Structures are given as structure tokens and as C-alpha cells.
Amino acid sequence: MRTLALSLGLALLCLLHAKAAATVPDRSEIAGKWYVVALASNTEFFLREKDKMKMAMARISFLGEDELKVSYAVPKPNGCRKWETTFKKTSDDGEVYYSEEAEKKVEVLDTDYKSYAVIYATRVKDGRTRHMMRLYSRSPEVSPAATAIFRKLAGERNYTDEMVAMLPRQEECTVDEV
């Protein structure tokens, strides 16, 4: 009886593992154009400037099996700031990437690959560790469900409502020009 229960338990674990592996989408599905529609951070700069920020854009493309490039277009008062950063995959436990050039680690916290992604970035600069969460959306209009997921994950990382900014739409700065 004990052996039967153990065998059934192991069979169930194998079945759950196989089902989970079968439902994980190909990571290339995160490639393409995204709108950065919300941010959460506790840095002094962010808290001081968040009311002046607008929606940014990003384009994610894969350069190889474990390397991706992110092209950014961020509206600034004096024009559109554009740059690219290359990230290398650092872990098979989730989508975690690191960029030596930017000294930044990014982790995909949650995504459906079709409409939203919640990204958590950690950067060490001048000996200080800084964190920022971003809500990426495939369109400028983000769904209430994706917003709720973002706010829930922000709360789990101790971001208060004052540390979260939903960014207004802008048209003058696009990633297509990067």
C-alpha cells in the first residue's frame, strides 16, 4: 500500500512537471515592440521626476539562444533619448538576463507573452543598488488585469502607491526609429 501511494505520488509529480514544461512558451515570443506603460521604484530621482515621465517604447530582439537586445526610446524634455542594451541569459530558473555594459540584471516576473510583461531590473551604480519594476504592454492601452498583476507584484516588493507611476501616452518618441 505504501509503495502504491509513493508510486502514485511520483506519477502525479511527473505529470505536473510535464504539463508545466509543455505550457511554457518559446522565449522568442517576448520579442517585438513593447510600450513601457508603468514604473515602480523607490529611488530619489524617480520619486522626484515621475510626474514628468511619459510612456516609453522598447523593442526586444534575440541575437542568439541566450542573448537578447533591447532598443529603447524614451521621451525627454529636450527630445527623444534612444539607446540599445545587450543582455545575456544567466539562469535557467526563469527568464533572468544580465548586461555588463549597463551593469543591470533584469528578470521577467510575469508575462503572458501576448499582451503584457512585468520586468524587474536591478542595477548597481556608485556602490548603491537600485531596483525598478516596469510594466510592458503590446499596446499603449494596458488591460486592467495586467495593471492589477503589476500592482500586486509591486506591493510584494514593498512599493507603495506613491512609488508607482502609470505613464501617459506620447507619440513623439518611437522605437521604430532606433
Backbone as CSV, one residue per row, in Angstrom:
resi,resn,N_x,N_y,N_z,CA_x,CA_y,CA_z,C_x,C_y,C_z
1,MET,0.821,-1.194,0.000,0.000,0.000,0.000,0.869,1.265,0.000
2,ARG,1.897,1.232,0.814,2.806,2.377,0.911,3.516,2.605,-0.427
3,THR,3.935,1.502,-1.068,4.612,1.596,-2.352,3.670,2.138,-3.412
4,LEU,2.421,1.715,-3.386,1.432,2.199,-4.343,1.216,3.704,-4.173
5,ALA,1.087,4.176,-2.946,0.891,5.607,-2.689,2.099,6.405,-3.166
6,LEU,3.301,5.897,-2.892,4.516,6.580,-3.335,4.587,6.611,-4.856
7,SER,4.253,5.495,-5.495,4.269,5.435,-6.958,3.264,6.412,-7.559
8,LEU,2.063,6.487,-6.997,1.059,7.418,-7.493,1.509,8.869,-7.298
9,GLY,2.118,9.139,-6.155,2.632,10.487,-5.881,3.704,10.880,-6.886
10,LEU,4.631,9.976,-7.168,5.688,10.258,-8.137,5.111,10.436,-9.543
11,ALA,4.131,9.614,-9.889,3.498,9.735,-11.206,2.812,11.085,-11.343
12,LEU,2.133,11.550,-10.283,1.476,12.846,-10.310,2.492,13.977,-10.468
13,LEU,3.604,13.900,-9.746,4.650,14.910,-9.875,5.205,14.959,-11.298
14,CYS,5.439,13.784,-11.879,5.943,13.731,-13.256,4.924,14.336,-14.222
15,LEU,3.661,14.037,-14.024,2.607,14.574,-14.881,2.545,16.096,-14.758
16,LEU,2.587,16.626,-13.541,2.555,18.080,-13.343,3.775,18.750,-13.967
17,HIS,4.934,18.130,-13.813,6.152,18.689,-14.401,6.066,18.701,-15.932
18,ALA,5.575,17.615,-16.508,5.444,17.531,-17.966,4.436,18.560,-18.465
19,LYS,3.311,18.747,-17.745,2.306,19.729,-18.138,2.884,21.132,-18.057
20,ALA,3.619,21.443,-16.985,4.227,22.774,-16.839,5.223,23.028,-17.956
21,ALA,6.037,22.055,-18.275,7.042,22.215,-19.338,6.358,22.422,-20.683
22,ALA,5.222,21.759,-20.895,4.519,21.865,-22.168,3.837,23.218,-22.335
23,THR,3.510,23.916,-21.217,2.798,25.178,-21.324,3.730,26.383,-21.327
24,VAL,5.027,26.206,-21.161,5.964,27.322,-21.188,6.187,27.726,-22.641
25,PRO,5.833,28.969,-23.005,6.003,29.387,-24.394,7.478,29.547,-24.757
26,ASP,7.743,29.522,-26.029,9.074,29.779,-26.538,9.458,31.196,-26.140
27,ARG,10.666,31.360,-25.567,11.051,32.689,-25.073,11.125,33.728,-26.180
28,SER,11.247,33.306,-27.434,11.273,34.288,-28.525,9.935,35.004,-28.661
29,GLU,8.884,34.487,-28.002,7.580,35.145,-28.054,7.592,36.498,-27.363
30,ILE,8.594,36.764,-26.543,8.669,38.069,-25.884,9.285,39.112,-26.815
31,ALA,9.813,38.667,-27.953,10.419,39.586,-28.922,9.357,40.491,-29.538
32,GLY,9.794,41.669,-29.982,8.899,42.597,-30.652,8.811,43.932,-29.945
33,LYS,7.828,44.719,-30.370,7.648,46.068,-29.845,6.787,46.047,-28.591
34,TRP,7.213,46.819,-27.599,6.509,46.936,-26.321,6.416,48.401,-25.924
35,TYR,5.377,48.743,-25.201,5.224,50.056,-24.591,5.497,49.909,-23.098
36,VAL,6.310,50.789,-22.541,6.554,50.793,-21.093,5.490,51.714,-20.509
37,VAL,4.454,51.116,-19.911,3.266,51.860,-19.506,3.217,52.192,-18.024
38,ALA,4.060,51.530,-17.216,4.069,51.810,-15.779,5.448,51.496,-15.211
39,LEU,5.793,52.217,-14.157,7.068,52.026,-13.462,6.818,52.012,-11.962
40,ALA,7.698,51.315,-11.248,7.693,51.358,-9.780,9.143,51.404,-9.327
41,SER,9.444,52.359,-8.468,10.803,52.487,-7.953,10.770,53.330,-6.688
42,ASN,11.798,53.174,-5.871,11.899,53.994,-4.670,13.123,54.907,-4.721
43,THR,13.738,55.073,-5.890,14.909,55.937,-5.988,14.473,57.404,-5.871
44,GLU,15.361,58.213,-5.344,15.059,59.631,-5.183,14.734,60.282,-6.522
45,PHE,15.513,59.963,-7.553,15.284,60.540,-8.885,13.882,60.207,-9.386
46,PHE,13.505,58.940,-9.314,12.190,58.527,-9.798,11.083,59.240,-9.033
47,LEU,11.171,59.259,-7.722,10.125,59.879,-6.912,10.005,61.381,-7.210
48,ARG,11.106,62.013,-7.515,11.114,63.444,-7.815,10.589,63.727,-9.234
49,GLU,10.888,62.832,-10.204,10.609,63.087,-11.618,9.421,62.327,-12.199
50,LYS,8.819,61.409,-11.461,7.818,60.502,-12.038,6.624,61.211,-12.663
51,ASP,6.231,62.372,-12.130,5.080,63.078,-12.685,5.389,63.726,-14.032
52,LYS,6.663,63.824,-14.394,7.068,64.399,-15.678,7.302,63.321,-16.736
53,MET,7.313,62.056,-16.331,7.638,60.963,-17.246,6.458,60.612,-18.141
54,LYS,6.786,60.120,-19.347,5.784,59.657,-20.297,6.108,58.224,-20.696
55,MET,5.157,57.602,-21.338,5.299,56.235,-21.819,6.518,56.116,-22.738
56,ALA,7.329,55.118,-22.496,8.499,54.849,-23.340,8.184,53.651,-24.229
57,MET,9.097,53.377,-25.142,8.934,52.213,-26.013,10.199,51.376,-25.975
58,ALA,10.036,50.085,-26.217,11.175,49.172,-26.277,10.913,48.150,-27.371
59,ARG,11.987,47.714,-28.016,11.908,46.620,-28.984,12.892,45.556,-28.529
60,ILE,12.386,44.354,-28.324,13.209,43.233,-27.874,13.455,42.302,-29.045
61,SER,14.727,41.961,-29.254,15.065,41.003,-30.309,16.128,40.050,-29.774
62,PHE,16.103,38.837,-30.277,17.069,37.827,-29.849,18.235,37.787,-30.821
63,LEU,19.446,37.789,-30.263,20.658,37.728,-31.065,21.193,36.308,-31.159
64,GLY,20.741,35.457,-30.291,21.172,34.068,-30.244,20.349,33.341,-29.207
65,GLU,20.723,32.138,-28.897,19.982,31.306,-27.951,19.829,31.973,-26.586
66,ASP,20.897,32.559,-26.066,20.875,33.098,-24.714,21.235,34.577,-24.660
67,GLU,20.956,35.306,-25.732,21.317,36.721,-25.767,20.191,37.517,-26.425
68,LEU,19.833,38.637,-25.802,18.816,39.482,-26.393,19.258,40.936,-26.394
69,LYS,18.675,41.700,-27.296,18.964,43.128,-27.413,17.673,43.875,-27.165
70,VAL,17.768,44.933,-26.361,16.616,45.787,-26.114,16.953,47.183,-26.617
71,SER,16.140,47.694,-27.533,16.276,49.058,-28.047,15.216,49.904,-27.348
72,TYR,15.632,51.024,-26.788,14.735,51.884,-26.026,14.553,53.220,-26.723
73,ALA,13.378,53.827,-26.569,13.092,55.194,-26.984,12.312,55.834,-25.838
74,VAL,12.941,56.829,-25.207,12.368,57.449,-24.017,12.228,58.949,-24.254
75,PRO,10.997,59.473,-24.139,10.826,60.913,-24.335,11.426,61.705,-23.173
76,LYS,12.143,62.755,-23.522,12.758,63.664,-22.550,12.339,65.082,-22.912
77,PRO,12.456,66.025,-21.999,12.060,67.411,-22.306,12.796,67.999,-23.519
78,ASN,14.023,67.565,-23.734,14.810,68.109,-24.844,14.876,67.164,-26.051
79,GLY,13.941,66.239,-26.167,13.919,65.347,-27.321,13.748,63.891,-26.926
80,CYS,14.095,63.047,-27.855,13.915,61.610,-27.679,15.279,60.960,-27.417
81,ARG,15.413,60.296,-26.287,16.670,59.603,-25.980,16.518,58.145,-26.403
82,LYS,17.481,57.668,-27.208,17.447,56.295,-27.716,18.764,55.599,-27.428
83,TRP,18.686,54.313,-27.086,19.878,53.513,-26.881,19.516,52.039,-26.955
84,GLU,20.536,51.217,-27.030,20.362,49.761,-27.076,21.220,49.125,-25.997
85,THR,20.727,48.048,-25.441,21.465,47.293,-24.436,21.365,45.811,-24.781
86,THR,22.485,45.109,-24.673,22.514,43.667,-24.919,22.567,42.942,-23.579
87,PHE,21.714,41.925,-23.433,21.637,41.131,-22.213,21.938,39.670,-22.532
88,LYS,22.599,38.996,-21.606,22.869,37.560,-21.731,22.095,36.819,-20.656
89,LYS,21.525,35.686,-21.027,20.774,34.855,-20.074,21.737,34.315,-19.034
90,THR,21.324,34.407,-17.771,22.207,33.979,-16.681,21.659,32.813,-15.883
91,SER,20.411,32.420,-16.135,19.804,31.382,-15.320,18.781,30.606,-16.126
92,ASP,18.693,29.324,-15.859,17.643,28.512,-16.461,16.405,28.503,-15.581
93,ASP,16.507,29.130,-14.415,15.395,29.223,-13.473,14.648,30.529,-13.750
94,GLY,13.795,30.532,-14.765,13.090,31.736,-15.162,13.873,32.513,-16.195
95,GLU,13.335,33.642,-16.577,13.968,34.497,-17.571,14.768,35.573,-16.833
96,VAL,16.058,35.341,-16.642,16.947,36.277,-15.963,18.099,36.594,-16.904
97,TYR,18.361,37.891,-17.100,19.401,38.339,-18.015,20.280,39.381,-17.343
98,TYR,21.535,39.487,-17.803,22.465,40.467,-17.253,23.169,41.196,-18.387
99,SER,23.356,42.496,-18.212,24.088,43.306,-19.173,25.323,43.867,-18.497
100,GLU,26.506,43.479,-18.990,27.745,44.022,-18.433,27.867,45.505,-18.737
101,GLU,27.502,45.898,-19.959,27.652,47.299,-20.340,26.786,48.219,-19.485
102,ALA,25.593,47.790,-19.122,24.695,48.614,-18.311,24.786,48.263,-16.826
103,GLU,25.545,47.212,-16.496,25.631,46.707,-15.120,24.232,46.525,-14.532
104,LYS,23.386,45.832,-15.295,21.995,45.678,-14.916,21.545,44.237,-15.098
105,LYS,20.793,43.737,-14.114,20.169,42.418,-14.199,18.671,42.644,-14.355
106,VAL,18.065,41.945,-15.306,16.620,42.027,-15.475,16.025,40.634,-15.363
107,GLU,14.831,40.604,-14.791,14.133,39.341,-14.591,12.685,39.514,-15.036
108,VAL,12.190,38.575,-15.817,10.788,38.574,-16.206,10.012,37.958,-15.041
109,LEU,9.239,38.796,-14.337,8.484,38.310,-13.184,7.197,37.613,-13.597
110,ASP,6.552,38.151,-14.621,5.283,37.587,-15.063,5.026,38.064,-16.493
111,THR,4.470,37.213,-17.313,4.107,37.590,-18.675,3.152,36.557,-19.254
112,ASP,2.337,37.021,-20.184,1.556,36.088,-20.986,2.115,36.044,-22.410
113,TYR,3.202,36.778,-22.654,3.916,36.843,-23.930,3.100,37.492,-25.041
114,LYS,1.808,37.718,-24.833,0.961,38.266,-25.886,0.578,39.715,-25.640
115,SER,0.340,40.070,-24.370,-0.158,41.414,-24.104,0.614,42.179,-23.036
116,TYR,1.257,41.492,-22.086,1.963,42.203,-21.025,3.177,41.417,-20.537
117,ALA,4.093,42.145,-19.916,5.240,41.542,-19.229,5.614,42.455,-18.061
118,VAL,5.901,41.873,-16.919,6.376,42.625,-15.770,7.858,42.294,-15.613
119,ILE,8.688,43.333,-15.706,10.141,43.185,-15.680,10.679,43.857,-14.422
120,TYR,11.585,43.182,-13.732,12.214,43.728,-12.525,13.701,43.897,-12.811
121,ALA,14.176,45.129,-12.694,15.578,45.441,-13.001,16.325,45.822,-11.737
122,THR,17.565,45.331,-11.635,18.464,45.667,-10.528,19.743,46.210,-11.131
123,ARG,20.183,47.343,-10.614,21.397,47.972,-11.119,22.226,48.473,-9.949
124,VAL,23.526,48.242,-10.033,24.448,48.767,-9.026,25.201,49.924,-9.663
125,LYS,25.061,51.103,-9.058,25.718,52.293,-9.584,26.250,53.105,-8.401
126,ASP,27.502,53.492,-8.499,28.149,54.264,-7.429,28.033,53.563,-6.079
127,GLY,28.125,52.231,-6.110,28.082,51.456,-4.872,26.690,51.291,-4.279
128,ARG,25.659,51.789,-4.959,24.283,51.678,-4.458,23.477,50.768,-5.376
129,THR,22.666,49.923,-4.786,21.799,49.033,-5.553,20.451,49.709,-5.748
130,ARG,20.017,49.747,-7.008,18.741,50.371,-7.345,17.855,49.347,-8.031
131,HIS,16.556,49.425,-7.746,15.592,48.494,-8.326,14.482,49.280,-9.018
132,MET,13.981,48.711,-10.101,12.830,49.297,-10.784,12.014,48.187,-11.427
133,MET,10.714,48.275,-11.264,9.789,47.375,-11.951,9.159,48.129,-13.103
134,ARG,8.953,47.417,-14.215,8.328,48.013,-15.394,7.196,47.114,-15.861
135,LEU,6.122,47.754,-16.269,5.026,47.033,-16.903,5.095,47.320,-18.398
136,TYR,5.345,46.280,-19.173,5.400,46.369,-20.623,4.044,45.906,-21.170
137,SER,3.578,46.588,-22.218,2.319,46.236,-22.859,2.529,46.234,-24.372
138,ARG,1.848,45.361,-25.071,1.955,45.324,-26.533,1.262,46.516,-27.183
139,SER,0.389,47.189,-26.434,-0.289,48.374,-26.958,-0.255,49.465,-25.890
140,PRO,-0.499,50.710,-26.287,-0.485,51.793,-25.299,-1.597,51.660,-24.262
141,GLU,-2.650,50.942,-24.599,-3.745,50.718,-23.665,-3.502,49.390,-22.958
142,VAL,-3.150,49.444,-21.706,-2.869,48.237,-20.936,-4.160,47.736,-20.294
143,SER,-4.295,46.431,-20.211,-5.516,45.854,-19.653,-5.567,46.053,-18.136
144,PRO,-6.768,46.140,-17.588,-6.903,46.228,-16.128,-6.299,45.011,-15.420
145,ALA,-6.380,43.844,-16.043,-5.815,42.630,-15.428,-4.299,42.731,-15.328
146,ALA,-3.635,43.216,-16.386,-2.179,43.371,-16.355,-1.771,44.430,-15.334
147,THR,-2.541,45.515,-15.259,-2.271,46.555,-14.262,-2.397,45.990,-12.853
148,ALA,-3.405,45.173,-12.620,-3.600,44.566,-11.297,-2.437,43.642,-10.944
149,ILE,-1.957,42.865,-11.906,-0.807,41.989,-11.671,0.419,42.821,-11.320
150,PHE,0.647,43.904,-12.072,1.780,44.786,-11.814,1.695,45.376,-10.407
151,ARG,0.538,45.889,-10.041,0.375,46.496,-8.710,0.553,45.463,-7.598
152,LYS,0.068,44.248,-7.816,0.234,43.177,-6.826,1.716,42.853,-6.642
153,LEU,2.443,42.675,-7.752,3.868,42.366,-7.671,4.652,43.538,-7.072
154,ALA,4.241,44.773,-7.374,4.891,45.952,-6.780,4.699,45.947,-5.266
155,GLY,3.503,45.640,-4.823,3.227,45.566,-3.386,4.046,44.486,-2.697
156,GLU,4.231,43.355,-3.379,5.038,42.267,-2.815,6.508,42.668,-2.659
157,ARG,6.927,43.672,-3.417,8.310,44.178,-3.319,8.377,45.476,-2.526
158,ASN,7.335,45.727,-1.752,7.255,46.872,-0.830,7.212,48.227,-1.517
159,TYR,6.725,48.289,-2.748,6.493,49.573,-3.390,5.111,50.057,-2.969
160,THR,5.037,51.283,-2.481,3.758,51.882,-2.112,3.126,52.514,-3.351
161,ASP,1.881,52.957,-3.240,1.208,53.615,-4.364,1.974,54.854,-4.822
162,GLU,2.627,55.551,-3.895,3.403,56.741,-4.247,4.647,56.390,-5.062
163,MET,5.059,55.139,-5.038,6.251,54.689,-5.759,5.908,54.077,-7.114
164,VAL,4.628,54.124,-7.491,4.152,53.557,-8.758,3.644,54.687,-9.639
165,ALA,4.021,54.653,-10.911,3.542,55.660,-11.865,2.986,54.965,-13.098
166,MET,1.737,55.276,-13.434,1.159,54.872,-14.703,1.492,56.008,-15.668
167,LEU,2.162,55.691,-16.759,2.723,56.710,-17.633,1.742,57.139,-18.723
168,PRO,1.631,58.466,-18.957,0.734,58.929,-20.024,1.314,58.625,-21.403
169,ARG,0.419,58.445,-22.343,0.779,58.131,-23.732,1.502,59.306,-24.383
170,GLN,2.388,58.998,-25.306,3.085,60.002,-26.095,3.257,59.473,-27.502
171,GLU,3.402,60.359,-28.465,3.518,59.960,-29.876,4.850,60.375,-30.494
172,GLU,5.582,61.256,-29.819,6.744,61.870,-30.453,8.022,61.022,-30.428
173,CYS,8.044,59.956,-29.680,9.284,59.197,-29.494,8.973,57.717,-29.665
174,THR,9.392,57.136,-30.815,9.065,55.736,-31.068,10.330,54.903,-31.254
175,VAL,10.196,53.632,-30.989,11.301,52.695,-31.086,11.584,52.319,-32.538
176,ASP,10.634,52.554,-33.440,10.841,52.212,-34.844,12.000,52.970,-35.452
177,GLU,12.335,54.098,-34.865,13.402,54.935,-35.389,14.771,54.575,-34.801
178,VAL,14.812,53.644,-33.837,16.086,53.294,-33.192,16.981,52.591,-34.162
